[in-house]
Amino acid sequence: MTNPENDIPFSHIFRVADLPARKATRFDLAPDAAALARMTEDLGLLALRKVRLKGTLAPAGKRDWRLVATLGATVVQPCVLTTDPVTTRLEENVSRLYTGVSKYPTDNEAIEIETEMPEDDTVEDLGTEIDVGEVLTEALALALPLYPRSTDAELGTAAFTEPGKTPMRDEEALPFAGLSALRDKLNKDDTPTD
């Protein structure tokens, strides 16, 4: 199911008022083909398969809710060096705490000049709904390899310079690279001639 309000590719909403207050609510989500196509496009992937988020939403204290789940997905991304397809299987643990105590000041609260942001990025504000599909999409985006590389891709060397000049190599840019040439030249000059 898609939520047109916040334009996310996959949505599965639980209304907090409908959740049982004394026991965990289990869920097992697998986006349909249309949602997978939207997620593939939004995340810039070549393909996306076997996506599943399985877990529970459970009461945590009097007003809070804790989501604990496992995300599994097979993603295909272009190699950063060759653009060949790179397939990666992702298995990630996902945890969120939805709390009624806001971690951000509201418009009515005084805001200090320096505000320290909380370090725990698993804490979310509790509203009237919890969108587990949005959690799936966010967790998937965070779990993607940043620089996918195929096993046979090698990073070559490139040397650039002005036309007609010899390009400088990495070895020549090292701080003591010229000393060996200088030593050889000095030794050659000091050698007696017969």
Backbone bond lengths (Angstrom), bond angles and torsions (degrees), N, CA, C in turn:
res aa  C-N    CA-C-N  psi(-1)  N-CA   C-N-CA  omega(-1)  CA-C   N-CA-C  phi
1 M - - - 1.448 - - 1.511 108.34 -
2 T 1.291 119.17 140.45 1.458 124.10 -176.92 1.514 109.87 -108.01
3 N 1.307 115.25 141.58 1.454 121.24 178.07 1.519 108.07 -102.51
4 P 1.344 119.27 104.39 1.448 120.44 -176.17 1.521 113.00 -70.06
5 E 1.332 117.40 -18.43 1.461 119.58 -176.33 1.517 112.14 -66.39
6 N 1.330 118.38 -43.69 1.459 118.95 -177.35 1.516 113.23 -111.33
7 D 1.318 117.89 10.41 1.452 124.11 170.41 1.532 113.35 54.50
8 I 1.324 116.67 42.48 1.454 120.09 174.08 1.522 107.81 -96.60
9 P 1.330 117.88 150.26 1.466 119.96 -173.67 1.529 114.32 -71.78
10 F 1.333 117.87 -22.82 1.457 119.94 -178.53 1.524 108.94 -144.05
11 S 1.317 116.49 132.51 1.456 121.05 -177.00 1.522 109.65 -137.79
12 H 1.325 115.71 137.48 1.462 121.72 172.68 1.531 105.99 -145.16
13 I 1.331 116.33 105.00 1.457 122.07 -169.13 1.520 111.77 -100.61
14 F 1.332 114.58 135.73 1.458 122.49 168.83 1.525 107.20 -110.58
15 R 1.314 117.43 125.69 1.465 120.71 173.39 1.520 107.52 -78.45
16 V 1.324 116.86 127.38 1.457 121.80 -176.14 1.528 110.39 -60.09
17 A 1.315 118.08 -38.79 1.471 121.32 -179.20 1.529 111.89 -63.30
18 D 1.328 118.24 -24.99 1.464 121.77 -178.80 1.528 113.60 -89.98
19 L 1.346 117.95 -9.24 1.463 120.86 -179.04 1.526 110.67 -76.21
20 P 1.339 118.24 138.03 1.468 119.98 177.64 1.527 109.97 -65.36
21 A 1.326 116.48 133.43 1.466 121.88 -173.66 1.525 113.33 -80.33
22 R 1.337 118.71 -10.86 1.464 119.96 -174.88 1.530 114.10 -116.99
23 K 1.316 117.83 -4.76 1.468 118.35 -178.97 1.530 110.16 -144.29
24 A 1.320 114.74 163.84 1.466 121.26 -178.62 1.522 110.35 -77.22
25 T 1.307 115.04 146.90 1.465 122.57 173.61 1.517 107.19 -103.82
26 R 1.317 116.52 121.32 1.467 121.11 -179.71 1.523 109.95 -88.01
27 F 1.333 115.60 147.68 1.463 120.67 174.64 1.519 109.21 -142.42
28 D 1.300 115.55 154.04 1.461 123.27 178.55 1.523 106.08 -146.98
29 L 1.343 116.39 97.43 1.461 121.38 -173.47 1.521 111.72 -103.93
30 A 1.312 115.20 135.25 1.464 122.84 172.90 1.526 106.17 -137.39
31 P 1.330 118.00 108.41 1.460 120.39 -178.61 1.524 112.25 -59.06
32 D 1.335 115.90 145.82 1.468 120.58 178.00 1.528 110.05 -76.39
33 A 1.320 116.94 177.19 1.471 122.38 -175.40 1.524 112.21 -59.55
34 A 1.326 117.50 -39.81 1.473 120.72 -179.76 1.528 110.87 -65.67
35 A 1.328 116.64 -43.65 1.470 120.17 178.17 1.520 111.04 -65.38
36 L 1.339 117.13 -39.74 1.469 120.29 177.40 1.524 111.20 -62.30
37 A 1.311 117.07 -38.77 1.473 120.84 178.28 1.525 110.42 -63.92
38 R 1.340 117.12 -43.14 1.473 120.15 178.55 1.523 110.62 -65.49
39 M 1.329 117.66 -42.04 1.462 121.11 179.44 1.527 110.89 -64.87
40 T 1.320 116.76 -41.10 1.465 121.36 178.72 1.522 110.44 -59.31
41 E 1.320 115.90 -44.95 1.471 120.42 179.74 1.523 111.31 -67.86
42 D 1.331 117.73 -46.80 1.466 121.39 -178.20 1.526 112.74 -61.94
43 L 1.336 116.79 -35.49 1.465 120.76 -177.58 1.522 113.17 -91.07
44 G 1.338 118.02 -2.05 1.457 121.11 178.36 1.515 113.22 69.45
45 L 1.325 116.44 35.13 1.458 121.30 -178.88 1.520 110.92 -95.86
46 L 1.321 116.56 161.07 1.457 121.65 172.69 1.521 110.58 -83.15
47 A 1.343 116.13 -35.57 1.471 121.16 178.57 1.520 108.72 -159.39
48 L 1.336 114.35 158.94 1.456 121.64 -179.76 1.528 107.02 -146.78
49 R 1.344 116.34 123.31 1.466 120.72 -176.59 1.522 110.17 -137.23
50 K 1.316 114.49 163.27 1.464 123.19 172.55 1.523 112.65 49.21
51 V 1.340 116.96 46.97 1.462 121.99 -179.86 1.524 108.42 -87.63
52 R 1.329 115.39 129.43 1.456 119.75 -179.29 1.528 109.15 -153.25
53 L 1.315 115.04 135.90 1.463 121.71 172.66 1.523 106.69 -122.67
54 K 1.321 115.82 117.22 1.460 121.38 -176.10 1.521 108.57 -126.12
55 G 1.349 116.05 128.84 1.449 118.43 -179.01 1.506 113.23 -179.34
56 T 1.345 114.44 -156.06 1.460 120.91 -178.33 1.517 111.25 -136.77
57 L 1.319 114.46 153.18 1.462 124.07 168.58 1.517 105.29 -115.28
58 A 1.325 117.55 117.81 1.458 120.32 -174.77 1.523 110.60 -129.90
59 P 1.339 116.90 148.94 1.465 119.28 175.48 1.523 109.90 -62.81
60 A 1.329 115.53 141.64 1.463 122.02 177.79 1.525 106.98 -132.38
61 G 1.306 116.74 94.16 1.462 120.31 -175.42 1.518 109.83 83.87
62 K 1.326 116.03 -159.23 1.462 120.22 -175.25 1.519 113.89 -78.31
63 R 1.340 117.42 -36.01 1.460 119.35 -173.67 1.523 114.55 -126.86
64 D 1.298 117.87 -4.40 1.466 120.74 -173.72 1.528 110.88 -99.45
65 W 1.339 114.66 162.22 1.465 121.81 178.98 1.519 108.46 -134.43
66 R 1.325 115.81 138.91 1.469 121.09 179.20 1.520 109.68 -115.83
67 L 1.334 114.92 129.87 1.456 122.23 174.69 1.526 107.50 -104.63
68 V 1.324 116.80 126.38 1.461 122.54 174.86 1.521 105.99 -130.02
69 A 1.338 116.37 125.86 1.464 119.50 -174.90 1.521 110.56 -152.75
70 T 1.320 114.24 169.76 1.459 122.32 173.48 1.528 107.60 -121.86
71 L 1.314 115.22 129.71 1.465 122.23 177.67 1.517 108.78 -103.82
72 G 1.309 115.89 131.02 1.457 121.41 173.54 1.518 109.00 -128.25
73 A 1.322 117.03 139.27 1.467 120.95 179.10 1.518 109.51 -163.14
74 T 1.318 115.50 150.03 1.457 121.98 171.30 1.517 106.87 -112.26
75 V 1.335 116.59 120.84 1.460 121.43 -176.92 1.523 109.92 -117.02
76 V 1.316 115.36 146.59 1.459 121.52 174.73 1.516 106.77 -121.67
77 Q 1.339 115.71 120.09 1.461 122.81 -178.75 1.525 109.49 -122.90
78 P 1.336 117.18 157.89 1.464 118.40 174.45 1.527 110.68 -75.86
79 C 1.321 116.50 138.81 1.461 122.27 175.84 1.530 108.66 -61.37
80 V 1.341 116.88 137.78 1.464 120.08 -178.58 1.521 112.79 -69.10
81 L 1.344 117.76 -18.15 1.460 120.31 -179.12 1.522 113.01 -101.11
82 T 1.333 116.97 -40.04 1.465 119.90 -172.61 1.523 114.13 -115.67
83 T 1.327 117.80 -11.67 1.474 126.18 -172.84 1.532 112.74 65.61
84 D 1.348 118.15 9.49 1.459 121.06 173.11 1.526 108.63 -66.89
85 P 1.325 118.19 151.46 1.469 120.19 179.06 1.534 111.84 -66.38
86 V 1.328 116.11 135.21 1.460 123.26 177.27 1.524 107.39 -121.87
87 T 1.327 117.10 119.65 1.457 122.06 -178.59 1.524 109.44 -98.82
88 T 1.337 116.56 131.30 1.457 122.74 -179.95 1.524 109.30 -132.67
89 R 1.311 116.19 133.61 1.463 120.78 173.98 1.525 107.95 -95.83
90 L 1.324 116.90 125.31 1.459 123.00 -179.62 1.522 110.03 -106.41
91 E 1.306 116.95 135.08 1.463 124.14 172.14 1.521 105.78 -135.69
92 E 1.326 117.03 111.01 1.463 121.42 -174.47 1.521 110.84 -130.28
93 N 1.339 116.18 141.65 1.460 121.01 170.00 1.517 108.15 -86.51
94 V 1.319 116.28 136.88 1.463 121.83 -177.06 1.521 108.14 -123.50
95 S 1.323 116.48 134.07 1.461 120.90 179.49 1.525 109.09 -141.23
96 R 1.319 116.52 135.54 1.465 122.23 175.85 1.520 108.07 -140.22
97 L 1.323 116.27 143.18 1.455 122.09 171.93 1.515 107.00 -116.58
98 Y 1.318 116.33 118.35 1.459 122.21 177.33 1.515 107.36 -97.61
99 T 1.322 115.76 117.35 1.456 120.02 -174.49 1.518 111.04 -122.00
100 G 1.327 114.93 147.24 1.459 121.14 178.58 1.507 112.52 -77.54
101 V 1.335 117.65 -11.98 1.458 121.43 177.68 1.515 107.31 -90.88
102 S 1.335 116.72 115.56 1.461 120.93 -175.47 1.515 110.91 -68.85
103 K 1.325 115.57 137.94 1.466 120.18 176.56 1.527 111.24 -89.40
104 Y 1.327 116.89 -4.74 1.457 121.63 -179.84 1.521 109.25 -119.53
105 P 1.354 118.68 143.73 1.460 119.99 177.45 1.528 110.76 -69.69
106 T 1.315 115.85 147.04 1.462 120.31 176.48 1.517 109.09 -88.90
107 D 1.327 116.58 174.22 1.463 120.65 -179.81 1.523 111.86 -62.39
108 N 1.337 117.19 -28.68 1.462 120.81 -177.10 1.522 112.73 -82.10
109 E 1.325 118.02 -17.31 1.457 121.06 -178.75 1.523 110.45 -87.01
110 A 1.323 115.36 147.08 1.457 120.39 177.16 1.521 109.05 -70.79
111 I 1.311 117.47 133.95 1.461 122.33 179.88 1.518 108.10 -106.16
112 E 1.336 115.17 124.03 1.459 119.21 177.90 1.523 109.86 -73.73
113 I 1.342 115.37 162.15 1.462 120.41 179.98 1.526 110.49 -59.99
114 E 1.341 116.81 -46.59 1.457 120.28 178.26 1.522 108.57 -108.42
115 T 1.310 116.29 120.80 1.454 121.34 178.10 1.509 108.22 -117.84
116 E 1.332 115.84 124.51 1.457 120.16 179.12 1.521 108.77 -86.57
117 M 1.324 116.09 126.12 1.460 120.99 179.27 1.524 108.55 -80.32
118 P 1.311 118.04 143.94 1.459 119.79 178.63 1.527 110.91 -66.04
119 E 1.356 115.32 144.72 1.458 119.81 -179.45 1.516 111.96 -79.42
120 D 1.317 118.37 -25.97 1.449 122.13 -176.00 1.524 109.76 -81.46
121 D 1.339 115.90 105.10 1.467 119.73 -178.60 1.519 112.45 -86.70
122 T 1.340 117.09 5.97 1.460 119.96 176.20 1.523 111.80 -92.60
123 V 1.326 117.61 -2.40 1.463 121.85 179.73 1.525 108.76 -92.96
124 E 1.316 115.58 127.72 1.464 122.23 -178.90 1.523 109.39 -123.97
125 D 1.330 116.45 152.82 1.458 120.89 173.73 1.521 109.10 -71.15
126 L 1.315 115.85 138.06 1.458 121.13 178.78 1.524 108.77 -90.12
127 G 1.312 114.78 121.70 1.456 120.59 174.81 1.518 108.84 -108.10
128 T 1.300 116.70 -150.97 1.460 120.51 178.75 1.517 111.72 -86.43
129 E 1.353 116.76 -13.08 1.461 121.41 -178.41 1.528 110.57 -136.83
130 I 1.315 115.14 151.59 1.466 122.06 172.85 1.525 106.35 -121.67
131 D 1.328 116.05 117.97 1.467 121.38 -178.20 1.526 109.32 -96.66
132 V 1.322 116.08 98.31 1.464 121.80 -178.01 1.533 110.61 -70.82
133 G 1.320 117.66 -28.40 1.460 121.01 175.59 1.517 111.73 -64.64
134 E 1.319 116.44 -37.60 1.461 120.49 176.52 1.525 110.42 -66.23
135 V 1.340 117.09 -37.87 1.473 121.13 176.06 1.522 109.83 -61.56
136 L 1.332 116.84 -42.83 1.464 121.43 178.56 1.527 110.37 -58.94
137 T 1.321 117.16 -49.08 1.467 121.57 -178.47 1.528 111.36 -62.41
138 E 1.335 116.59 -44.09 1.460 120.94 -179.65 1.530 111.25 -65.48
139 A 1.332 117.00 -45.39 1.465 120.81 -179.77 1.527 111.04 -63.16
140 L 1.323 117.01 -38.12 1.457 121.45 177.91 1.526 110.55 -64.39
141 A 1.325 116.71 -45.60 1.471 120.59 179.60 1.528 111.20 -61.03
142 L 1.327 117.52 -39.68 1.467 121.10 -179.82 1.522 112.91 -72.28
143 A 1.328 117.30 -26.65 1.468 121.11 -176.96 1.527 113.41 -85.87
144 L 1.325 118.06 -11.74 1.470 120.46 -176.92 1.528 111.40 -63.30
145 P 1.327 117.95 137.88 1.470 120.23 173.57 1.533 110.04 -59.95
146 L 1.327 116.35 133.81 1.467 120.09 -178.10 1.520 112.28 -73.34
147 Y 1.334 116.96 -36.71 1.462 121.28 -177.34 1.526 109.81 -130.31
148 P 1.327 117.73 73.53 1.465 119.18 -179.56 1.525 110.61 -64.11
149 R 1.339 115.23 136.44 1.465 119.34 -176.86 1.514 109.36 -138.03
150 S 1.312 116.29 129.73 1.464 119.92 177.79 1.522 109.18 -70.36
151 T 1.324 116.06 155.03 1.462 120.68 -172.96 1.524 113.12 -65.19
152 D 1.325 118.56 -28.83 1.465 120.23 -178.63 1.530 113.25 -97.33
153 A 1.325 117.65 6.93 1.475 120.43 179.68 1.520 109.65 -81.59
154 E 1.318 115.85 131.07 1.454 121.39 177.74 1.512 109.21 -123.85
155 L 1.322 114.46 141.58 1.452 120.71 178.68 1.524 107.72 -86.51
156 G 1.318 116.54 111.01 1.463 120.80 179.88 1.517 110.56 -81.65
157 T 1.316 114.84 178.64 1.456 118.85 177.29 1.523 108.62 -107.47
158 A 1.299 115.32 147.57 1.461 121.21 178.31 1.518 107.73 -130.58
159 A 1.292 116.53 139.01 1.457 121.56 179.20 1.521 108.18 -126.72
160 F 1.324 115.46 127.67 1.459 121.05 -178.24 1.520 110.01 -123.91
161 T 1.326 115.86 141.13 1.454 120.77 176.55 1.517 108.64 -160.76
162 E 1.299 115.67 178.22 1.462 120.75 177.76 1.528 109.76 -69.29
163 P 1.321 117.50 151.22 1.469 119.62 177.47 1.526 111.06 -58.31
164 G 1.338 115.99 135.63 1.464 121.23 177.03 1.518 114.10 90.42
165 K 1.330 118.80 -5.94 1.467 121.52 179.85 1.526 109.35 -111.25
166 T 1.326 115.07 156.58 1.467 120.28 178.79 1.525 109.00 -83.80
167 P 1.341 117.09 128.20 1.470 118.41 179.78 1.523 111.74 -70.05
168 M 1.326 116.27 147.58 1.454 122.53 178.96 1.532 108.54 -86.14
169 R 1.321 116.48 133.69 1.460 123.03 179.24 1.528 109.75 -92.08
170 D 1.335 116.42 164.69 1.457 121.20 179.80 1.522 111.63 -58.73
171 E 1.344 116.62 -39.52 1.458 119.99 -178.60 1.527 111.63 -62.17
172 E 1.322 116.66 -33.05 1.461 121.17 -179.19 1.523 111.92 -76.56
173 A 1.324 117.89 -17.91 1.459 121.58 -178.38 1.525 111.92 -86.77
174 L 1.327 117.45 -8.93 1.459 120.08 179.78 1.528 109.80 -67.69
175 P 1.345 118.71 151.11 1.465 121.59 -172.96 1.531 114.87 -58.58
176 F 1.337 118.65 -34.86 1.466 120.30 -176.38 1.524 112.37 -108.75
177 A 1.322 116.91 17.47 1.462 120.89 -175.82 1.527 112.12 -62.04
178 G 1.289 118.61 -37.05 1.467 121.39 -177.30 1.508 113.85 -80.57
179 L 1.324 118.81 -13.14 1.466 121.01 -176.33 1.525 112.68 -65.93
180 S 1.334 117.82 -38.79 1.464 118.70 -179.37 1.527 110.64 -65.47
181 A 1.314 117.37 -38.57 1.469 119.73 177.49 1.522 110.39 -66.28
182 L 1.330 116.84 -39.07 1.464 121.08 178.14 1.533 109.96 -65.85
183 R 1.324 118.58 -42.68 1.462 122.65 178.42 1.528 110.40 -60.81
184 D 1.343 116.14 -45.07 1.463 119.68 179.64 1.524 110.75 -62.36
185 K 1.306 116.62 -39.38 1.472 120.26 -179.58 1.526 110.24 -67.06
186 L 1.339 116.93 -43.61 1.463 120.46 179.32 1.525 110.63 -65.03
187 N 1.321 118.86 -41.11 1.466 121.78 178.47 1.524 110.33 -63.91
188 K 1.315 117.10 -36.60 1.469 120.54 179.40 1.527 110.07 -68.11
189 D 1.334 117.50 -38.85 1.471 121.76 179.81 1.519 111.55 -69.51
190 D 1.356 118.37 -31.16 1.465 123.18 -178.14 1.530 112.60 -83.22
191 T 1.304 117.60 -11.27 1.465 121.10 -177.70 1.543 108.44 -72.67
192 P 1.372 116.22 125.08 1.479 117.74 179.72 1.532 110.61 -67.95
193 T 1.310 114.95 144.99 1.438 119.55 178.58 1.518 108.56 -101.53
194 D 1.297 120.35 143.10 1.471 124.75 -178.18 1.492 111.02 -89.99
